[in-house]
Amino acid sequence: MIDLIAMGQAARQAAPMAARAADAVRCQVLAVIADELLAQQAVLLAANQKDVGDARAAGLSEALVDRLTLTPARLAGMAADVRALTELPDPLGARFDERTLPNGLRIWRQRVPLGVLGVIYESRPNVTIDVAALAVRTGNIAILRGGKETLASNRALVAVVKQALASAGLPAAVVQFIDDPDRRYVSELLRLHQYVDLIIPRGGNTLHQFCRENASIPVITGGIGICHLYVDASADLARALPVISNAKVQRPSVCNALDTVLAHQAVAAEILPRIVAHLGAQGVTFRAEPRALAALGGEAAPASVCPAGPEDFDTEWLSLVLGLKVVDGLDEALAHIAAHSTAHSDGILTQAAEAAERFVAEVDSAAVYVNASTRFTDGAQLGLGAEVAVSTQRLHARGPMGLTELTTYKWVVFGDYAVRD
């Protein structure tokens, strides 16, 4: 039995110490985490292999298995991301909007931690380290509830974090782990409003909806990406192809992977066969709407191409499947994205400045790209070091949530024994 009330109380007790910890101390914790991810590689990979074996035995898809798999390269990447956080400016105590009022009051806003974060996530053990490192660096407290598919991995990773906290003299309660996959603990966490300040779910639509409907705590949702690239009539098609390939194939099981290519009718007959030939050789299969199917030869289209079904353009594939659609122009591309995007990552490939400017102005996604792969929607890739989630909301953050996004602020007012008139 896990006592979430006790965890919440411990979190609240640890919060002042975490918030007051010197930046050097917080960075020391991160440095130890990064070192131990490499030093304990054998232990971590063995724990992860148990999860991978159990997942395959349970019949999970290869896309989900890939999401939970750790490799030496992925551990090295995790360590590098954690270490990168130590090189960024301290987010705490930063002043902004500082000014002196006509009445002599000196005022500013000053960054402080959000508080206690309840993070609920599925399948990806790297989230355990990302969240722990970001929480420590920002003086926050984290209560983690990972998915049952990664229980052994998360236990081993949390042990690394606890070791690092102890080495710097910080309380173990700075990062806590709900070490039980029973779903009732999710419901309890969502209503732990007397101790938890923010819920961050990372998973599919079902998890996000459940959190929104059942939480008595503010919830930030995101991380569900139906991502588009629109190939404009002016696009450099030879250079567009590697971007499309990277967006789809580099790691298809993640939320910023490409789901749909929209091709301008003027270039569809040229670019779509290239996409099918190039990506098909890498194992991609395609869902083509009627005009795209016609551009690919109709009934004579390659075997990797099949007609798009009614739900295909509203599906986050998370696998080597790509939707193809021909549009009359930018107007239709924008209308399609507005109707089918999840406001995560959408882009345009174009040589026309006017088209790029209009796309950026009208596409209301957390990340909007011009001549770049959607795979850059990532805290590390955008210079944030790491991320706790990719928010597709408007409050209080959008896109990858790094150090600044895990802080709030307080007003500081200095007077000379001032009284209000």
N, C-alpha and C positions, 0 to 999 in steps of 0.2 A: 504494500500500500504506500502511495506517495501522498504526503500532506502538502497540498499546494498552498494552504494558508501559511504554514511554516516557511515554505519557500518564499512567499510574498513578503513575509515579515523580515526574513533574512535579507531579501533584496533591498527593502527600505532601509534597513540598518546599515547596509554596505554602501548605499548611494552617496552619503556625504563624504565618505573616505575616497570613493572613486572620483567624485567631482573635484575634490581638493588635491588629489595626487599630482605631484609635479609632472611636467611634460616628460622629463627624463625618465621618471619611474614608469609612466605609461608606455613610453617607447622601449624601455628595457623588457617589459612583458612581451611586446611584439617581437623583439629580437630573439628572445628565448623560444617563442612559438615557432618562428621561422627556422631556427637552428634544429629544434627537436623534430620538426616535420621531416627533416632529412636524416637526422641521427636515428630516429625510430622508424625509418621507412619499412623495414622488414616486418615489424609488429603491425604497423598500419595497413600494409598491403595484405598481410595474412588475415586480419579482421575483415578487410574489404572483400577478400576472396570468399569468405563465408557468406557474406551478403549476396555476392554475385551468384554463387552456387545455389543458394536458397531461392533467389529470384528466378533463375532459369528453371529450377525444379517446380516453381509455382506457375510457370507458364507466362511470365512477364514478357512483353515485346522486347525485341532487341534495342529499340529506341530507349525504352525505360532502363534496360540493363546498361546501356552506354551512359546514361545520365548518372547512374550510381557507381560506376566503375572508377576506381583510382588506379593510376599507373605511376611509375617513377617520374615520367615527364609531367603528369598532372600535379603530383606532390611538389615537384620543383617549381612549377608555376604558382601554386598556392603559396609556397614559401617566399617567392619573389614578390608576389602581390602584398603579402604581409609586411615584408621589409620595405617595400615602396611607401607604405603608409607612414613609416617613421621619418621619411624624408620630406613629408608635406608639412606646412605650417600648422602649429597648434591651433585647433579650432576654438578652444575654450579661452574666454577672457577677451577675445577680439572685440574692439570697439568700432562702432559705425554710427553714422548720422550724428556725429558729435558737433555740438554748437553751443553758443551762449545766447540766451534769450535777452530781450530788452530789459527785463526785470533783474538781470544779473545771474539768473540760474544757469549753471553749466549742466548740460544733459547729454547723455548718449545711450545707445543701446549696446548691450554687452552679451556675447554668446555664452550660453550655459547648456548643460546636457538636457535632453528631453526627459530623462528619468529612467523608468523601468520599462523595458521593451519585451513584449511577449511575441516570439517569432515562431510561427508554425510553418513547417516546410516538408516537402516530399522529395525523396529519391536522390538528392544531390548532396553528398557529404561535404563537398567544398563549402556549402553554405554555413556549416557549423564553424569553420575557421573564419570565413568572411565576416560573419556576424560577431563572433567573439572578438576578433581583432578590431573591428570598427567600434564596437561597444567600449572596449578598453580605451582606445585612442580618444574617444569623445567623452569619457567620463560617465558613460551610461552603464546600466545594469541590464543583462540579458537573461531571460528565461527561455530556453530552447525546447521545442518539441519537434523532433525530426520524425520522419516516416518509419514505419516498421521495416521497410525494405533495407534501411541503412543502420539498423540498431547497433550491430557489432562495430561498424565503422565509426559511428558517432561516439560510442563509449570510448574507443581508443583515442579519438581526436579530442574529446573533452578532457581526458586524462592529461593530454599534452598541455591543454590550456590551464588546467588546475595547477600543474607543475610550474608553469610560467608565472602564474599569479603568486604562488607561494614564494618563488624566487625573489620577487620584488616586494614582498610583504603586504600584498593586497589581499582582501578577504576572498575566500573561495566562492562566496555568494555573488561576486561580481558577474560570473557566468555560471548559470545553473542549467541542468539538463533533466528533463522529465524522462526518466529512464524506464519507460513503460509504454508500449504501443497502444494501450487501451484508449479508445476514442473518447471515453468519458472525461479524460483529463483535458481534452481540447475544449469541451463544453465548460468545464470548471475554469480553465484559464481565461476564456472569453468573458467571464463574469467576475473576475478577480479585480474589479475596478478600484477597490480600496488600496491596492498595492501596485497595479500595472497601469502605466500611462498610455501605452500605444500598442496595438496589435498589428503585426505585419505578417500576413499569410503569403507563402510562396508555393504555388501549386496550380492546379487546374481550376476551371470555372466553378466546379462543385465546392471546392474548399473555400474559394473566395465568397461565393454566395452564402455558404453556411456561416462564415465569420460575420459578414454584413448583417445577416438576419438574426444572429444570436448573441452578438457581443454587446456588452454594456460599456464598452471602452471604444474610443476612436479607432478606426481600422483604415490602414492604407493598403489599397489593392493594386495589383499590376502583375507584370511578368507573364501575361498571356498575350502572345503576339501573332496576329494574322498579318504578315508583313508583305508589302508590295514593292516592286520596282516597275516604273513606267518607262518604256523605251520610246523616247520622242522621235519624231521624224528626222530631227537634226543630229541624233546621237551618232557618235563614232562607233559603229557596230563592231569593229575588230577589238576595240578596247572595252566595249560593253560586255562582251562575252566572258572574260575572266572575272569581272565584277559579279555577274549573275552566278557564275559557277562558285565563286567564293561564298556568296551569300547563301547558296543552297547546300553546298556539299561539304564545306569545311567542317561543320559540326551540325548536322541536321536536327539533332534532338533538343536544341535549345530554343528559347523564346524569340531570339532575334534572327533566327534562320528564315530564309525567304520562303514564302508560301505561294505567291502569285506573281507572274510576269504579265504586264499589260503592254501590248505592242501596238504602236501607231499603225494604221492600215497601210501607210505609204512604205513601211519597212517590214511589215509582218512576213511577207513572202520570202524575205531574205534572212531575217534574224531568227524566226521560229525554227526552220530546219537546222540552222546552226546550233541553236540551243539544244534541240532534241539529239542531234548527233554527238555534240560535245558532252552534255550531261548524261545522256543515255549510256555512253561508254563508261560512266562512273556509277552506274546502277540506278539512276533516277528514272522513275516512271512519271507519266504526264496525264493530266486531266484537261482536255481541251474543249472549249465551248465551240459552237458550230463554225464560226468564221475562222477560228484558229485551226480547227480540224481540217477545214477546206484548204487552208494555206499549207497544211502538212500532207496533202494528197487525199484527203477524205478516206474512203475505204482502203486506199493504198498506203495509208500512213504507217509508219513503223509500228512494230508490235508493242513498243513501250508506250504508245499513245492510245488512250481510250476517251470516249466522250465524257465530258464533265457531267456529274449528277447535280441535282438541285441543291445539295448542301455543300458541294465541294469548295465553293468560294467563301464559305463561312467556317472552314475547317483549319485549325492550326495543325499542320501535318506532323511535325516533330519526327519526320522520317524522310526518306528519299522519294518524296512525291511533290510534284510542282504543278500548279494550275497555270493554264495559258489562256489568254483572252486577247482578241483584237478589238481595238477601240478606234473610233473615228478621229479622235484627237484629244487634246488636253482636257476639254470640258467633260468628255465621257470618262476619262481616266480619273479625274477628280471626283466625279459622281460615284464611280465604282468604289473608290477608296473610302469615301464618306459613308457608303452603305455597308461595306464589309470589313473595314479595318477595325482593329481593337485599340487604335490610338497608341500603338507601341512604336514601331519603326517603319517608315515608308519613304521611298526615294524616287528620284527622277534621274534618268541618264539623258543628257542633252548638251548641245553646244550653243543653245539659244539662251542668252541671259534673261530675256523677257519671260520665257517659259519657266526657267529656274526660279526667278523672283516670284512669279505667280504661284508656282507649286509650294514654295516655302510659306507664302502668305496665307494660302487657303487650306493646306493640309494640317489638320489639328491633331497632330500626334506628338508624343513625348519627345521623339527624335525624328527629324526630317533631314533627308540626305540629298545631296546633289553630286552625282558622279562618284558615289562611294557605296560600298557594301553595307548592308544593314547589320552585319556582324560586329560593327563598332559600338553598338549600344551596350556598353559594358563599362563598369566603373574603372577598371584598370586601363582599358583602351582609351578612355576619355580623360585620363590623367587624374582620376580620383583615388587611385590606389586599389580600391575594391568597392563593393557595393553590398548593401543589406537587402536591396530589392530594386526592381525597376518599376517605378510608380507610373501608372497611366491615369492618375487622378490629377486634379488641379490644386488640391490642398493636401499637405502644405508643400509638397515637392512633386516634381515631374522628372521622369527619366531615372537614370541610375542614382541611387541614394547613397552618397558617400559621406565624408566627414561633416561638411557644412549642413547637409540635409538631416543629420542626426542631432542637430542642435536647435534650440530655440533661443530666445533672448529675454533679458529683463531690462527695464528702464533704470538707469542710474541718474539721480538728480542731486547735484551739489549746490548748496546755498550758503549764505553767511547769516545763519539764524533767520532764514527768510520766512515771512508769513504772507498769506494770500490776502490781497485787498478785497 
